[in-house]
Amino acid sequence: LDAVFVPVGGGGLLAGVSSYIKQVRPDIKVFGVEPLGSACMTEALMRGEVCTLDTVDAFADGVAIKTAGAEPFRLVSKFSDGIVTVTKEEICAAIKDVYRDTRSILEPAGAVSIAGMKAYCKFNKVEGKVL
């Protein structure tokens, strides 16, 4: 396993997953994924402190959070390898991909991680890795 992509709302799931993985397999990359319209953890990491977004896009409502948690922010800052942001179009494409491959229908927040993985791979020209 080379990398894991975790959806981010308030950051608790990413904090837990990244903390655990980095303790047992520090060689595995752990990335959070947020929709562009609700990227509170991305904003907090750029500012170096927890902050509150003025508005959030509720398209992926399961991860549409205005303010990242303080403790998740601390752990994500320490253990995560970064955050990937994705557009609504990338989320929709991930939903379609999963449906084509498995005949399962994901809700938008459930497709965020797949969209982030695809965006990361495209941007970094990743091939031959287990993600």
Phi, psi and chi 1 to 4 in degrees:
 res  aa     phi    psi   chi1   chi2   chi3   chi4
   1 LEU       -  126.7 -177.4   62.7      -      -
   2 ASP  -101.1  -34.6  -62.7  -63.6      -      -
   3 ALA  -156.0  154.5      -      -      -      -
   4 VAL  -128.0  140.7  174.9      -      -      -
   5 PHE  -119.8  124.1  -66.4   81.9      -      -
   6 VAL  -121.7  130.7 -179.0      -      -      -
   7 PRO   -67.2  146.0   24.9  -31.0      -      -
   8 VAL  -123.2  125.5  178.0      -      -      -
   9 GLY  -111.1  -90.9      -      -      -      -
  10 GLY   -86.5  -11.2      -      -      -      -
  11 GLY   104.9   -6.5      -      -      -      -
  12 GLY   -62.4  -44.1      -      -      -      -
  13 LEU   -64.3  -46.3 -178.5   61.4      -      -
  14 LEU   -63.1  -39.8  177.7   59.2      -      -
  15 ALA   -60.1  -46.9      -      -      -      -
  16 GLY   -67.4  -46.8      -      -      -      -
  17 VAL   -64.4  -47.0  169.2      -      -      -
  18 SER   -67.7  -39.1   62.2      -      -      -
  19 SER   -60.1  -46.2  -62.4      -      -      -
  20 TYR   -67.4  -51.4  176.0   75.8      -      -
  21 ILE   -60.6  -42.2  -71.8  176.7      -      -
  22 LYS   -67.8  -21.7  -68.4  -58.5 -178.1  172.3
  23 GLN   -79.0  -38.7  -62.1  -56.2  -51.6      -
  24 VAL   -97.8  -28.7  -62.3      -      -      -
  25 ARG  -144.4   75.1  -70.5  -77.6  -52.6  -84.2
  26 PRO   -62.7  -13.5   16.6  -25.2      -      -
  27 ASP   -77.4  -17.0   56.9  -53.5      -      -
  28 ILE   -82.2  130.7  -63.9  174.1      -      -
  29 LYS   -78.7  140.2  -60.9  -73.6 -173.6 -168.2
  30 VAL  -126.7  117.8 -177.6      -      -      -
  31 PHE  -117.7  140.2  -63.3   99.2      -      -
  32 GLY   -88.4  156.7      -      -      -      -
  33 VAL  -132.8  128.8 -174.5      -      -      -
  34 GLU  -130.4  145.9  -69.4 -176.3  -59.1      -
  35 PRO   -68.5  145.0  -16.8   28.4      -      -
  36 LEU   -55.8  -35.9  -84.1  173.4      -      -
  37 GLY   -78.3   -1.0      -      -      -      -
  38 SER  -149.8   48.8   58.3      -      -      -
  39 ALA   -92.1   64.0      -      -      -      -
  40 CYS   -69.6  -35.2   66.0      -      -      -
  41 MET   -72.0  -38.9 -173.7   61.8   75.2      -
  42 THR   -58.7  -47.1  -60.1      -      -      -
  43 GLU   -62.9  -43.4 -173.4   67.9   24.0      -
  44 ALA   -62.7  -43.2      -      -      -      -
  45 LEU   -65.0  -38.4  -69.7  169.8      -      -
  46 MET   -66.4  -36.8  -71.6 -169.8  -44.0      -
  47 ARG   -82.3  -21.0  -69.6 -176.4 -174.4 -163.6
  48 GLY    82.9   12.5      -      -      -      -
  49 GLU  -160.4  156.6   64.0 -176.0    2.4      -
  50 VAL   -63.2  137.3  174.1      -      -      -
  51 CYS  -141.2  169.0   57.7      -      -      -
  52 THR  -115.2  128.2  -60.5      -      -      -
  53 LEU   -72.7  147.1  -59.1  176.0      -      -
  54 ASP   -67.8  -41.8  -67.0  -30.1      -      -
  55 THR  -141.2  158.7   60.4      -      -      -
  56 VAL  -133.6  146.7  -65.3      -      -      -
  57 ASP   -87.3  123.6 -178.6  -15.9      -      -
  58 ALA   -90.5   15.0      -      -      -      -
  59 PHE   -54.6  -50.8  175.4   69.4      -      -
  60 ALA   -99.9   74.2      -      -      -      -
  61 ASP   -61.9  -24.5   61.1  -17.0      -      -
  62 GLY   -68.8  -15.5      -      -      -      -
  63 VAL  -126.9   17.2  -69.3      -      -      -
  64 ALA   -89.1   87.2      -      -      -      -
  65 ILE  -122.1  138.5  -52.6  -64.4      -      -
  66 LYS   -80.6  -32.6  -80.2 -172.0  170.2 -174.2
  67 THR  -134.4  124.7  -51.8      -      -      -
  68 ALA   -69.9  151.0      -      -      -      -
  69 GLY   -71.3  148.2      -      -      -      -
  70 ALA   -64.3  -48.8      -      -      -      -
  71 GLU   -69.3  -43.7 -175.0   62.4    7.6      -
  72 PRO   -57.2  -40.2  -29.4   37.5      -      -
  73 PHE   -58.8  -44.9  170.5   75.1      -      -
  74 ARG   -61.1  -46.5 -176.3 -176.2   73.6   78.8
  75 LEU   -70.4  -40.7  -66.6  169.1      -      -
  76 VAL   -62.2  -42.1  166.6      -      -      -
  77 SER   -58.1  -37.1  -61.4      -      -      -
  78 LYS   -82.9  -41.3 -177.5  175.3 -179.1  178.0
  79 PHE  -108.6  -24.7  -65.9  110.3      -      -
  80 SER   -79.4  153.5  139.6      -      -      -
  81 ASP   -94.5    3.9  -68.9  -66.8      -      -
  82 GLY   139.7  176.7      -      -      -      -
  83 ILE  -124.8  136.7  -54.1  -75.4      -      -
  84 VAL  -107.7  131.8  177.8      -      -      -
  85 THR  -104.8  145.7   55.1      -      -      -
  86 VAL  -131.5  153.3  -67.6      -      -      -
  87 THR   -89.0  167.6   64.1      -      -      -
  88 LYS   -58.6  -39.8  -76.6 -176.5 -165.3  176.1
  89 GLU   -63.8  -39.8  -67.7   76.5   18.5      -
  90 GLU   -67.4  -36.8  -70.5  170.6  -45.2      -
  91 ILE   -65.2  -45.0  -64.6  168.0      -      -
  92 CYS   -62.2  -39.6  -70.6      -      -      -
  93 ALA   -63.7  -37.7      -      -      -      -
  94 ALA   -66.1  -40.1      -      -      -      -
  95 ILE   -59.9  -44.9  -68.1  168.9      -      -
  96 LYS   -64.9  -41.4  -72.9  168.6   67.1  175.1
  97 ASP   -60.4  -46.7  -71.1  -16.1      -      -
  98 VAL   -64.2  -40.7  169.5      -      -      -
  99 TYR   -62.1  -45.7  179.5   75.1      -      -
 100 ARG   -60.9  -40.2  -91.9 -164.9  -55.8  -93.5
 101 ASP   -79.7  -35.3  -68.4  -14.1      -      -
 102 THR  -127.7   -8.7   68.2      -      -      -
 103 ARG    63.1   24.7  -65.2  -63.2 -174.6 -118.5
 104 SER  -101.9  145.7  -61.9      -      -      -
 105 ILE  -111.3  116.5  -59.8  172.6      -      -
 106 LEU   -90.9  147.2  -60.9  178.5      -      -
 107 GLU   -81.7  159.7   54.0   97.0   15.7      -
 108 PRO   -53.4  -43.3  -31.1   38.6      -      -
 109 ALA   -64.5  -29.2      -      -      -      -
 110 GLY   -74.8  -19.9      -      -      -      -
 111 ALA   -93.7   -9.1      -      -      -      -
 112 VAL   -57.2  -45.4  165.1      -      -      -
 113 SER   -62.2  -42.4  -64.5      -      -      -
 114 ILE   -65.8  -42.3  -65.4  165.7      -      -
 115 ALA   -60.4  -41.3      -      -      -      -
 116 GLY   -66.0  -41.0      -      -      -      -
 117 MET   -62.1  -45.4  178.4 -175.2   64.2      -
 118 LYS   -62.7  -43.1  -71.7  173.8   52.4 -177.8
 119 ALA   -64.3  -42.3      -      -      -      -
 120 TYR   -61.4  -46.4  176.8   85.9      -      -
 121 CYS   -63.2  -42.2  -70.4      -      -      -
 122 LYS   -65.3  -47.3 -177.8  177.1  178.9 -178.0
 123 PHE   -64.5  -40.2 -177.0   79.9      -      -
 124 ASN   -98.1    5.7  -67.6  -71.3      -      -
 125 LYS    52.0   47.9  -62.2  176.1  177.7   50.2
 126 VAL   -81.1  131.1  173.6      -      -      -
 127 GLU  -143.3  148.8  -67.3 -178.5   15.2      -
 128 GLY    72.6   21.2      -      -      -      -
 129 LYS  -110.4  156.5  -61.1  -75.6 -176.4 -179.6
 130 VAL  -101.3  113.5  178.2      -      -      -
 131 LEU  -123.1      -  -50.9  173.1      -      -
